[in-house]
Amino acid sequence: MTGDAPSLAGTTAPLAVRMRPRSLDEVVGQRHLLRPGSPLRALASPEQDARAGTSVILWGPPGTGKTTLAQAIAHTSGKRFTQLSAISAGVKDVRQVMDEALTQRDLYGIQSVLFLDEIHRFTKAQQDALLPGVENGWVTLVAATTENPSFSVISPLLSRSLLLTLQPLDEADLIELIDRASTDKRGLSGVFEVADDAKRAIVQFSSGDARRALTTLEAAAAAAQASEQTTIDAEIVTSASDQALLRYDRDGDEHYDVISAFIKSVRGSDPDAALHYLARMIVAGEDPRFIARRLIVLASEDIGLAEPRGLEMAVAAADAVQLIGMPEGRIPLAQATVFLATAPKSNAAYSGINAAIADVKAGGIGRVPKHLRDAHYAGAKRLGHGKGYKYPHDDARGVSEQQYLPDELSQREYYSPTRFGEEREIAARLEKLRAITKPGT
């Protein structure tokens, strides 16, 4: 079979680079942004007024086509294309690009497209340097970001740009991309047959990321070539990919989205979903101490006294993670997650402290009743401090009828227990206690 072995000779650039679309018509996915008459279509039109360019900010996960769209716009419209990365570019680089764009426009009538990758990494001063060129139409800015522009892009620039949200590619998009790359002359040129199970495996590994899908396909093709096979199957794809690389940026939106889904799944009493999001964080390398801290907060905020052991379990899991580390730390984290997800829920204590703090901030403080004030210093008794205080242990019921809140708040009730779990018993007991301590309520 050696003489018939498939060959990828002459392919130097990565497959994802070779298969980058040359026009908007070749872009896979993002159909909601590429309809006829859409802003991106208008932006890419050669007939567009050179002085009427609309700058756009493309917000979406990695591998959804932000760079591709920028290059396709420049190529289709015939505009001059310039690219900067916020990681390496400074204010001087931005100003130089703006000066060159102004020169090209005024002397030669050529408008420029500036693609700025990772704009969220630019400081305010660096983003300010973009404003003259955007305001005066020297450049059409196409900025890309994986983070929410509302928090990472300055307001003047955001208000002068069109914000477009890109979505992860769905299964049909990715299979179309795989089929095209497998047969196109820029890709694998039909050297390999890609089995259906291999396509499904690539889709699973890529998590909606076009670049990752093509990188996985290329790795599988190299593995097939090395073993002199003409068919790429799921086994080859799996062997070429150590594991499905999850889209998860510990400093980006996905970090917050996944931890949010994790907490809401526990709060919503779905242990299966909670374990899923826990697994995603663990595989992606999230700090287990961060996960443990969030579980501790949740145990008090969402479970509280409906299941008092919840806080104990969460703290124990945090201590265990600190003591044994990972990967074994995943076990107590999972145990705490399942316990909290299946526990009865109550936010009564959480709501109670929030209500009390709101009263205090609004000025609802009042003087401490005299019978509760400290009577252990010289002159305190002369002031009446401690006079009339009833020691609860002297009462046969273990509770005394007396006022504890300041006069202005004497009838306030901050804690309202639910009827779930342990709080069912607390509610009944508290009703009896308040009948003694607050007989007028």
C-alpha positions as CSV (number, residue, x, y, z in Angstrom):
1,M,0.0,0.0,0.0
2,T,3.0,2.2,0.3
3,G,2.9,3.2,-3.4
4,D,-0.7,4.3,-3.0
5,A,-0.2,6.1,0.3
6,P,-2.1,9.4,0.5
7,S,0.1,12.5,0.5
8,L,-0.3,16.0,1.8
9,A,3.0,17.2,0.3
10,G,3.3,20.9,-0.4
11,T,0.8,22.0,2.3
12,T,2.6,24.4,4.6
13,A,0.1,26.8,6.0
14,P,-2.4,25.4,8.5
15,L,-5.6,24.1,7.1
16,A,-7.6,26.7,8.9
17,V,-5.6,29.5,7.2
18,R,-5.8,27.8,3.8
19,M,-9.6,27.5,4.0
20,R,-10.3,31.0,5.2
21,P,-13.2,32.4,3.1
22,R,-12.3,34.9,0.4
23,S,-15.7,36.5,0.4
24,L,-18.8,36.8,2.6
25,D,-20.6,34.2,0.4
26,E,-18.0,31.6,1.5
27,V,-18.5,32.2,5.2
28,V,-20.1,29.3,7.0
29,G,-22.5,30.1,9.8
30,Q,-23.6,33.5,11.1
31,R,-26.6,33.5,8.8
32,H,-28.3,36.1,11.0
33,L,-25.6,38.6,10.1
34,L,-25.3,37.8,6.4
35,R,-28.8,38.2,5.1
36,P,-29.2,40.3,2.0
37,G,-29.3,44.0,3.0
38,S,-27.6,43.3,6.3
39,P,-25.1,45.8,7.7
40,L,-22.2,43.5,6.9
41,R,-23.4,43.0,3.3
42,A,-23.6,46.8,3.0
43,L,-20.2,47.2,4.5
44,A,-18.7,44.8,2.0
45,S,-20.3,46.4,-1.0
46,P,-17.9,48.0,-3.5
47,E,-20.6,50.6,-4.2
48,Q,-20.6,51.9,-0.6
49,D,-19.7,55.5,-0.2
50,A,-16.0,55.7,0.8
51,R,-16.8,58.3,3.4
52,A,-19.8,56.5,4.9
53,G,-18.2,53.5,6.3
54,T,-19.9,52.1,9.5
55,S,-17.5,50.7,12.0
56,V,-18.5,47.4,13.7
57,I,-17.6,45.5,16.8
58,L,-17.8,41.7,16.4
59,W,-18.4,40.0,19.7
60,G,-18.3,36.2,19.9
61,P,-16.4,33.1,21.1
62,P,-13.1,32.1,19.5
63,G,-13.4,30.4,16.1
64,T,-16.7,31.9,15.0
65,G,-15.3,34.0,12.2
66,K,-14.4,37.4,13.4
67,T,-11.1,37.7,11.5
68,T,-12.6,35.9,8.5
69,L,-15.5,38.4,8.3
70,A,-13.1,41.4,8.5
71,Q,-10.9,40.0,5.7
72,A,-13.9,39.1,3.6
73,I,-15.3,42.6,4.0
74,A,-12.0,44.2,2.8
75,H,-11.5,41.7,0.0
76,T,-15.1,42.0,-1.3
77,S,-15.3,45.8,-1.0
78,G,-11.9,46.4,-2.6
79,K,-10.8,48.4,0.5
80,R,-7.3,48.4,1.8
81,F,-6.9,45.9,4.7
82,T,-4.8,46.6,7.8
83,Q,-4.6,44.4,10.9
84,L,-3.5,45.1,14.4
85,S,-3.5,43.0,17.5
86,A,-4.3,44.7,20.8
87,I,-1.8,42.4,22.5
88,S,1.2,44.0,20.7
89,A,0.0,47.3,19.3
90,G,0.2,50.6,21.2
91,V,-1.1,54.1,20.7
92,K,1.8,55.0,18.4
93,D,0.8,52.0,16.1
94,V,-2.8,53.1,16.1
95,R,-1.9,56.7,15.1
96,Q,0.4,55.5,12.4
97,V,-2.4,53.4,10.9
98,M,-4.8,56.3,11.1
99,D,-2.3,58.6,9.3
100,E,-1.7,56.1,6.6
101,A,-5.4,55.6,6.1
102,L,-6.0,59.3,5.9
103,T,-3.3,59.6,3.3
104,Q,-4.6,56.7,1.2
105,R,-8.1,58.2,1.3
106,D,-7.2,61.8,0.4
107,L,-4.5,61.1,-2.2
108,Y,-5.7,58.0,-3.8
109,G,-9.4,57.7,-2.9
110,I,-8.8,54.4,-1.2
111,Q,-10.6,53.6,2.0
112,S,-9.1,51.3,4.6
113,V,-10.5,48.6,6.8
114,L,-8.7,48.3,10.2
115,F,-9.2,45.0,11.8
116,L,-8.3,45.2,15.5
117,D,-8.2,41.9,17.2
118,E,-8.9,41.6,21.0
119,I,-10.0,45.2,21.4
120,H,-10.9,44.4,25.0
121,R,-7.2,44.3,25.8
122,F,-6.8,48.0,24.7
123,T,-6.6,50.6,27.5
124,K,-8.8,53.6,27.5
125,A,-6.0,55.7,26.1
126,Q,-5.4,53.3,23.3
127,Q,-9.1,53.1,22.4
128,D,-9.3,56.9,22.5
129,A,-6.7,57.0,19.8
130,L,-9.1,55.2,17.5
131,L,-11.8,57.8,17.8
132,P,-10.6,60.4,15.3
133,G,-10.3,57.9,12.5
134,V,-13.7,56.3,13.3
135,E,-15.5,59.7,13.7
136,N,-14.1,61.2,10.5
137,G,-14.4,58.1,8.4
138,W,-10.6,57.6,7.8
139,V,-11.0,53.9,8.5
140,T,-13.8,51.4,8.7
141,L,-13.0,49.8,12.1
142,V,-13.8,46.1,12.4
143,A,-13.0,45.2,16.0
144,A,-13.2,41.8,17.5
145,T,-13.6,40.8,21.1
146,T,-14.5,37.7,23.1
147,E,-15.7,39.7,26.0
148,N,-18.8,41.8,26.5
149,P,-18.1,45.2,24.8
150,S,-20.4,46.9,27.3
151,F,-17.7,46.4,29.9
152,S,-14.5,46.4,27.8
153,V,-15.0,49.1,25.1
154,I,-15.3,52.8,25.9
155,S,-18.7,54.4,25.5
156,P,-17.7,56.9,22.8
157,L,-16.3,54.1,20.6
158,L,-19.2,51.8,21.4
159,S,-21.8,54.5,20.4
160,R,-20.1,55.1,17.1
161,S,-20.0,51.4,16.1
162,L,-22.5,48.7,15.3
163,L,-22.4,45.8,17.7
164,L,-22.8,42.4,16.1
165,T,-23.0,39.2,18.1
166,L,-21.5,36.0,16.6
167,Q,-22.8,32.6,17.6
168,P,-20.9,29.3,17.9
169,L,-21.3,27.2,14.7
170,D,-23.9,24.5,14.9
171,E,-23.5,20.9,13.8
172,A,-24.7,21.6,10.2
173,D,-22.3,24.5,9.9
174,L,-19.4,22.4,11.1
175,I,-20.1,19.5,8.8
176,E,-20.4,21.8,5.9
177,L,-17.0,23.2,6.8
178,I,-15.5,19.7,7.2
179,D,-16.9,18.6,3.8
180,R,-15.5,21.7,2.1
181,A,-12.1,21.4,3.6
182,S,-12.0,17.7,2.8
183,T,-12.6,18.2,-1.0
184,D,-11.4,21.7,-1.7
185,K,-8.0,22.1,-3.5
186,R,-7.0,24.5,-0.8
187,G,-7.7,21.9,1.8
188,L,-7.2,18.1,1.6
189,S,-8.1,17.9,-2.1
190,G,-10.2,14.7,-1.7
191,V,-7.2,12.7,-0.6
192,F,-9.1,11.2,2.3
193,E,-12.6,10.0,2.8
194,V,-14.0,11.4,6.0
195,A,-16.5,8.9,7.6
196,D,-19.7,10.1,9.2
197,D,-18.6,9.0,12.6
198,A,-15.4,11.0,12.2
199,K,-17.4,14.1,11.3
200,R,-19.5,13.7,14.4
201,A,-16.4,13.3,16.5
202,I,-14.8,16.4,15.1
203,V,-18.0,18.3,15.7
204,Q,-18.0,17.1,19.3
205,F,-14.4,18.1,19.9
206,S,-14.7,21.5,18.3
207,S,-17.5,22.8,20.5
208,G,-18.8,25.2,17.8
209,D,-15.3,26.5,17.0
210,A,-14.5,26.5,13.2
211,R,-10.8,26.8,13.7
212,R,-10.7,23.9,16.2
213,A,-12.7,21.8,13.8
214,L,-10.3,22.4,11.0
215,T,-7.3,21.9,13.2
216,T,-8.7,18.5,14.4
217,L,-9.4,17.5,10.8
218,E,-5.9,18.3,9.9
219,A,-4.4,16.4,12.8
220,A,-6.6,13.4,11.9
221,A,-5.4,13.6,8.2
222,A,-1.8,13.6,9.3
223,A,-2.5,10.5,11.5
224,A,-4.2,8.8,8.6
225,Q,-1.3,9.6,6.3
226,A,1.2,8.3,8.8
227,S,-0.7,5.0,9.1
228,E,-1.2,4.9,5.3
229,Q,-5.0,4.9,5.5
230,T,-7.3,6.6,3.0
231,T,-10.3,6.9,5.4
232,I,-10.5,9.1,8.4
233,D,-12.8,7.5,11.0
234,A,-13.7,8.3,14.6
235,E,-10.9,6.2,16.0
236,I,-8.3,8.2,14.1
237,V,-9.9,11.5,15.1
238,T,-9.9,10.4,18.8
239,S,-6.3,9.3,18.6
240,A,-5.3,12.6,17.1
241,S,-7.1,14.6,19.8
242,D,-6.2,14.0,23.4
243,Q,-9.5,15.3,24.6
244,A,-12.3,17.7,23.7
245,L,-10.8,21.1,24.4
246,L,-13.5,23.0,26.0
247,R,-14.1,26.7,25.2
248,Y,-13.5,28.2,28.5
249,D,-11.6,31.4,29.2
250,R,-10.9,31.8,32.9
251,D,-10.8,35.6,32.5
252,G,-13.6,35.9,29.9
253,D,-17.4,35.7,29.5
254,E,-17.4,31.9,29.4
255,H,-15.9,31.7,32.8
256,Y,-18.8,33.7,34.2
257,D,-21.4,31.9,32.1
258,V,-20.4,28.5,33.2
259,I,-20.1,29.3,36.9
260,S,-23.5,31.1,36.7
261,A,-25.0,28.0,35.1
262,F,-23.4,25.8,37.8
263,I,-24.8,27.9,40.7
264,K,-28.3,28.2,39.1
265,S,-28.3,24.4,38.5
266,V,-27.6,23.7,42.2
267,R,-30.1,26.3,43.3
268,G,-32.6,24.8,40.9
269,S,-32.1,21.3,42.4
270,D,-30.7,19.7,39.3
271,P,-27.7,17.6,40.3
272,D,-27.1,16.3,36.8
273,A,-26.7,19.7,35.3
274,A,-24.7,20.9,38.2
275,L,-22.2,18.0,37.8
276,H,-22.0,18.8,34.1
277,Y,-20.9,22.4,34.6
278,L,-18.7,21.3,37.5
279,A,-17.0,18.9,35.1
280,R,-16.5,21.6,32.5
281,M,-14.8,23.8,35.0
282,I,-12.6,21.0,36.2
283,V,-11.5,19.9,32.7
284,A,-10.8,23.4,31.7
285,G,-8.5,23.9,34.7
286,E,-10.6,26.3,36.8
287,D,-9.2,27.0,40.2
288,P,-11.0,24.5,42.5
289,R,-10.8,26.9,45.4
290,F,-12.9,29.4,43.4
291,I,-15.5,26.6,42.9
292,A,-15.4,25.7,46.6
293,R,-15.9,29.4,47.6
294,R,-18.9,29.7,45.5
295,L,-20.4,26.6,47.0
296,I,-19.9,28.0,50.5
297,V,-21.8,31.2,49.5
298,L,-24.6,29.2,47.9
299,A,-24.9,27.0,50.9
300,S,-25.9,30.0,53.0
301,E,-27.6,32.1,50.4
302,D,-29.9,29.4,48.8
303,I,-30.1,26.6,51.3
304,G,-29.6,28.2,54.7
305,L,-31.4,26.7,57.6
306,A,-33.6,24.5,55.5
307,E,-30.5,22.2,55.6
308,P,-27.9,23.5,58.1
309,R,-25.5,20.7,57.2
310,G,-25.2,22.3,53.7
311,L,-22.7,25.0,54.9
312,E,-20.8,22.3,56.9
313,M,-20.5,20.2,53.7
314,A,-19.4,23.1,51.6
315,V,-16.7,24.2,54.1
316,A,-15.5,20.6,54.4
317,A,-15.2,20.4,50.6
318,A,-13.2,23.6,50.5
319,D,-10.9,22.3,53.3
320,A,-10.5,18.9,51.5
321,V,-9.6,20.6,48.2
322,Q,-7.0,22.7,50.0
323,L,-5.6,19.6,51.8
324,I,-5.5,17.0,49.0
325,G,-5.4,19.2,45.8
326,M,-6.5,18.0,42.4
327,P,-7.4,15.8,40.7
328,E,-8.7,14.0,43.9
329,G,-10.3,17.3,45.0
330,R,-13.0,16.8,42.3
331,I,-14.5,14.1,44.5
332,P,-15.4,16.2,47.6
333,L,-16.5,19.0,45.2
334,A,-18.8,16.6,43.5
335,Q,-20.1,15.3,46.8
336,A,-20.8,18.8,48.1
337,T,-22.4,19.8,44.7
338,V,-24.8,16.8,44.8
339,F,-25.7,17.3,48.5
340,L,-26.5,21.0,47.9
341,A,-28.4,20.4,44.7
342,T,-30.6,17.8,46.4
343,A,-31.1,19.7,49.7
344,P,-34.2,21.7,50.5
345,K,-33.8,25.3,49.6
346,S,-34.4,28.5,51.6
347,N,-33.0,32.1,51.1
348,A,-34.8,33.3,54.2
349,A,-31.6,34.1,56.2
350,Y,-30.1,35.8,53.1
351,S,-33.2,37.8,52.5
352,G,-33.3,38.7,56.2
353,I,-29.9,40.2,56.4
354,N,-30.4,42.1,53.2
355,A,-33.6,43.6,54.6
356,A,-31.9,44.5,57.9
357,I,-29.0,46.2,56.0
358,A,-31.5,48.1,53.9
359,D,-33.2,49.5,57.0
360,V,-29.9,50.5,58.6
361,K,-28.7,52.2,55.4
362,A,-32.0,54.0,55.2
363,G,-31.5,55.4,58.7
364,G,-33.6,52.9,60.5
365,I,-31.2,52.5,63.4
366,G,-32.6,53.8,66.7
367,R,-31.1,53.7,70.1
368,V,-30.4,50.4,71.8
369,P,-33.0,49.9,74.5
370,K,-31.7,50.8,77.9
371,H,-32.2,47.4,79.4
372,L,-29.9,45.9,76.7
373,R,-27.1,48.4,77.1
374,D,-23.8,47.5,78.7
375,A,-23.9,48.0,82.5
376,H,-20.3,46.9,83.3
377,Y,-18.6,50.3,83.4
378,A,-18.5,53.0,86.0
379,G,-21.6,55.2,85.9
380,A,-23.6,52.9,83.6
381,K,-26.2,52.0,86.3
382,R,-26.7,55.7,87.1
383,L,-27.7,56.1,83.5
384,G,-30.2,53.3,83.8
385,H,-28.2,50.9,81.6
386,G,-29.2,47.3,82.1
387,K,-32.1,48.2,84.4
388,G,-35.1,45.9,83.8
389,Y,-33.2,43.3,81.8
390,K,-34.7,39.9,82.1
391,Y,-32.3,37.0,82.1
392,P,-33.9,34.3,79.8
393,H,-32.4,31.4,81.8
394,D,-34.3,32.6,84.8
395,D,-37.6,32.0,83.0
396,A,-39.0,28.5,83.1
397,R,-39.6,28.7,79.3
398,G,-36.0,29.8,78.6
399,V,-37.4,32.9,76.9
400,S,-38.4,36.2,78.4
401,E,-41.0,38.7,77.3
402,Q,-39.0,41.8,76.5
403,Q,-38.1,44.2,73.6
404,Y,-34.8,43.6,71.8
405,L,-35.2,45.9,68.7
406,P,-35.0,49.7,69.0
407,D,-38.3,51.4,69.5
408,E,-38.5,52.5,65.9
409,L,-38.2,48.9,64.6
410,S,-39.8,47.0,67.4
411,Q,-42.3,45.2,65.2
412,R,-40.0,44.4,62.3
413,E,-39.5,40.8,61.3
414,Y,-36.5,40.2,59.1
415,Y,-36.4,36.4,59.2
416,S,-39.4,34.6,57.6
417,P,-38.6,30.8,57.5
418,T,-39.9,28.7,54.7
419,R,-41.8,25.4,55.1
420,F,-39.0,23.4,53.5
421,G,-36.6,21.0,55.3
422,E,-35.4,22.0,58.7
423,E,-37.0,25.4,58.5
424,R,-40.4,23.8,58.8
425,E,-39.6,23.0,62.4
426,I,-37.9,26.4,62.9
427,A,-41.0,28.2,61.6
428,A,-43.2,26.5,64.2
429,R,-40.7,27.1,67.0
430,L,-40.2,30.8,65.9
431,E,-43.9,31.4,66.0
432,K,-44.0,30.4,69.6
433,L,-40.9,32.4,70.4
434,R,-42.3,35.6,68.8
435,A,-45.5,35.1,70.8
436,I,-43.4,35.6,73.9
437,T,-40.8,38.1,72.8
438,K,-43.3,40.2,70.7
439,P,-46.7,39.6,72.2
440,G,-48.2,42.5,70.2
441,T,-47.4,41.1,66.8
